[in-house]
Amino acid sequence: MSEETPRPEHTTHFGFRDVPVEEKKKLVGQVFSSVARQYDLMNDLMSLGIHRLWKRYFVGTSGVKRGDRVLDLAGGTGDIAALLHERVGDAGGVVIGDINAQMLGVGRDRLTDRGLVRGLEYVQLNAEALPFPDASFDLVTIAFGLRNVTDKQKALNEMQRVLKIGGRALVLEFSQVKPEWFRPVYDFHSFQVLPRLGQLFARDADSYRYLAESIRKHPPQDELKAMMETAGFVRCDYRNLSAGICAIHSGYRV
């Protein structure tokens, strides 16, 4: 389990700051409204461009098949949805959910420009209270979004609820780097290089600094696995990618 200083009641973390619970959604919203048009650049800077390979591997090993109905949470820019859409075909469908309207708009415009219209739905939603009936989806995915959710356990509970029996949840998220020798290098990139690149390319150092901090506050691999088990998932497991810079967590509903 990760160790962190106890917070006053009714507060949560926004990066390394403690803020009132109700304020975090607004602050996170401001970050993603700021970076929406530069989101691919943001991920390129944070992952040195490797996020594109991670996402393809994430979907390629998801087990999704033709005709499946999939919910992609924090799906804003549509990267994961486009990959899923190729696999579910015309008989299936992908619902793209995001709490941020600007991110959702960027994704809708981008996918429409690529000619991807049929079989896609866009819903502005809060992952902590999904507006879908029980057992609605064959697969639920969330990529690089769970760490920004205020109550992660509620979101995992909701993901489990809307899955069909036998359905799978997949979480792709920045995680805890495993080799001790690599952590100082990674920290230097995150806290010294990344904000400067954010200022240079996006005129926004603060948002990039928050994103680096949010990774450090996110539950590490074993803790997130335990949270998925608490939500009722079974056969929970995770796979580290790139020495644990990110990880894919998996669980099933029974």
C-alpha positions in Angstrom: 0.0 0.0 0.0 1.2 3.5 -0.7 1.9 5.7 2.4 0.7 9.3 2.5 0.0 11.9 5.2 -3.6 11.7 6.4 -5.8 14.4 5.0 -8.4 16.5 6.8 -11.9 15.1 6.4 -13.7 16.0 3.1 -10.5 16.8 1.3 -8.6 15.0 -1.5 -5.4 15.5 -3.4 -5.0 17.6 -6.5 -1.5 16.8 -7.4 0.5 17.4 -4.2 -2.1 19.8 -2.9 -5.0 19.0 -0.6 -8.2 20.6 -1.8 -11.9 20.3 -0.8 -13.5 17.2 -2.5 -16.0 19.3 -4.4 -13.3 21.5 -5.8 -11.2 18.8 -7.4 -13.6 18.2 -10.3 -13.4 21.9 -11.2 -9.6 22.0 -11.0 -9.2 18.9 -13.0 -11.7 20.2 -15.5 -9.6 23.4 -15.9 -6.5 21.4 -16.6 -8.1 19.3 -19.3 -9.9 22.3 -20.8 -6.5 23.9 -21.0 -4.7 21.0 -22.7 -7.6 19.6 -24.8 -6.2 20.8 -28.1 -2.7 19.8 -27.1 -3.6 16.4 -25.5 -1.6 14.3 -28.0 1.4 16.5 -27.4 0.9 16.2 -23.7 1.0 12.4 -23.9 4.0 12.5 -26.2 5.9 14.7 -23.7 4.9 12.5 -20.7 5.7 9.2 -22.3 8.3 10.2 -24.9 5.9 9.1 -27.6 5.5 5.5 -26.4 1.9 6.0 -25.4 0.8 5.3 -28.9 2.3 1.8 -28.7 0.9 1.2 -25.2 -2.6 2.1 -26.5 -2.4 -0.3 -29.4 -1.2 -3.1 -27.1 -3.9 -2.2 -24.6 -6.7 -2.7 -27.2 -4.9 -5.5 -29.0 -4.9 -7.6 -25.8 -8.4 -6.6 -24.6 -10.2 -9.6 -26.0 -12.8 -7.3 -27.6 -14.6 -9.0 -30.5 -17.0 -8.1 -33.3 -20.4 -7.2 -32.1 -19.3 -6.2 -28.6 -20.7 -3.1 -26.9 -17.8 -1.2 -25.2 -17.7 1.8 -22.9 -14.5 3.9 -23.1 -14.3 6.2 -20.1 -12.1 9.3 -20.1 -12.2 8.7 -23.8 -12.0 12.4 -24.7 -9.7 12.5 -27.7 -11.0 9.2 -29.2 -7.6 7.4 -29.5 -8.8 4.2 -27.7 -12.3 4.4 -29.2 -10.9 4.5 -32.8 -8.9 1.3 -32.1 -11.9 -0.4 -30.4 -14.2 0.6 -33.3 -12.0 -1.3 -35.8 -12.5 -4.5 -33.8 -16.2 -4.3 -32.8 -17.3 -3.6 -36.4 -20.7 -2.4 -37.6 -22.5 -5.0 -35.4 -20.9 -3.5 -32.2 -20.7 -0.1 -30.7 -18.4 2.1 -28.7 -19.7 4.7 -26.2 -17.1 7.4 -25.5 -17.6 8.9 -22.1 -15.8 11.9 -20.6 -16.5 14.4 -17.9 -14.9 17.3 -19.9 -17.0 18.7 -22.7 -13.9 20.2 -24.5 -12.1 16.9 -24.5 -15.2 15.1 -25.8 -15.6 17.7 -28.5 -12.0 17.3 -29.6 -12.5 13.5 -29.9 -15.8 13.8 -31.8 -14.3 16.3 -34.3 -11.2 14.1 -34.8 -13.1 10.9 -35.3 -15.7 12.5 -37.6 -12.8 14.0 -39.7 -11.6 10.4 -40.1 -15.0 9.3 -41.3 -15.8 7.3 -38.1 -19.4 8.0 -37.4 -21.4 4.8 -37.3 -21.3 2.8 -34.1 -20.0 5.7 -31.9 -21.8 7.5 -29.2 -20.6 10.5 -27.1 -21.7 11.0 -23.5 -20.6 13.6 -21.0 -20.6 11.8 -17.7 -19.0 11.4 -14.3 -17.2 8.0 -14.0 -18.4 7.9 -10.3 -22.1 7.7 -11.3 -22.5 6.2 -14.8 -25.8 6.9 -16.5 -26.3 3.3 -17.8 -28.3 0.3 -16.5 -26.6 -2.6 -14.9 -25.0 -5.2 -17.3 -24.9 -2.9 -20.3 -21.4 -3.5 -21.7 -19.1 -6.4 -22.7 -16.0 -4.3 -22.0 -15.2 -1.1 -20.1 -11.9 0.6 -20.6 -10.3 3.7 -19.1 -6.9 4.9 -20.3 -4.9 7.5 -18.5 -8.0 8.8 -16.8 -8.6 6.9 -13.5 -5.9 8.9 -11.7 -7.9 12.1 -12.3 -11.1 10.7 -10.8 -11.9 12.1 -7.3 -13.3 8.8 -5.9 -11.5 6.0 -7.7 -13.3 3.3 -5.7 -16.7 4.6 -6.8 -15.6 4.6 -10.4 -14.4 1.1 -10.2 -17.6 0.0 -8.5 -19.6 1.6 -11.3 -17.4 0.0 -14.0 -18.2 -3.4 -12.4 -21.9 -2.6 -12.2 -22.4 -1.7 -15.9 -20.5 -4.8 -17.1 -22.3 -7.9 -18.3 -21.7 -11.2 -16.6 -18.3 -12.3 -17.9 -17.5 -8.8 -19.0 -14.0 -7.3 -18.6 -12.7 -4.0 -17.2 -9.3 -2.7 -18.4 -7.4 0.2 -16.8 -4.4 1.6 -18.6 -2.6 4.1 -16.3 0.7 5.6 -15.4 2.0 3.7 -12.5 5.0 3.1 -10.2 8.3 2.7 -11.9 9.9 -0.6 -10.7 13.7 -0.4 -11.1 15.0 1.7 -8.2 17.9 3.1 -10.3 15.4 4.4 -12.9 13.3 6.4 -10.5 15.6 9.5 -10.2 15.8 9.7 -14.0 12.0 9.4 -14.3 11.5 12.0 -11.5 13.9 14.4 -13.2 12.0 14.1 -16.5 8.6 14.5 -14.7 9.3 17.4 -12.5 12.1 19.3 -14.2 11.8 18.6 -17.9 8.1 18.1 -18.4 6.8 21.4 -17.0 9.4 23.3 -19.1 8.3 21.4 -22.2 4.7 22.2 -21.3 5.5 25.9 -21.1 7.5 25.8 -24.3 5.0 24.0 -26.5 1.7 24.7 -24.8 2.3 27.8 -22.7 1.1 25.9 -19.7 3.7 24.6 -17.2 1.2 24.3 -14.3 -1.1 21.7 -16.0 1.9 19.6 -16.9 3.3 19.9 -13.4 -0.1 18.7 -12.0 -0.2 15.7 -14.4 3.3 14.6 -13.2 2.2 15.0 -9.5 -1.1 13.1 -10.2 0.9 10.1 -11.3 2.8 10.0 -8.0 -0.5 10.2 -6.0 -2.1 7.4 -8.0 -2.4 4.0 -6.2 0.6 1.8 -7.2 0.0 -1.5 -8.9 -0.8 -3.8 -6.0 -3.0 -1.2 -4.3 -5.1 -0.7 -7.5 -5.4 -4.4 -7.9 -6.8 -4.6 -4.3 -9.3 -1.8 -5.1 -10.5 -3.7 -8.2 -11.1 -6.7 -6.0 -13.0 -4.6 -3.5 -15.2 -3.4 -6.4 -16.2 -7.1 -7.0 -13.9 -7.9 -9.9 -12.4 -11.4 -10.0 -9.2 -12.7 -11.7 -7.7 -9.3 -11.2 -4.2 -8.9 -12.6 -1.9 -6.3 -13.9 0.9 -6.1 -16.5 3.7 -3.6 -16.3 4.7 -1.8 -19.5 8.0 0.0 -19.9 9.4 -0.9 -16.5 6.2 0.1 -14.8 5.9 3.6 -16.2 2.4 2.5 -16.9 0.4 -0.7 -16.2 -2.6 -2.5 -17.6 -5.0 -3.7 -14.9 -7.6 -6.3 -15.7 -10.7 -7.7 -13.9 -13.8 -9.6 -14.8 -17.4 -9.5 -13.6 -19.0 -12.8 -12.5 
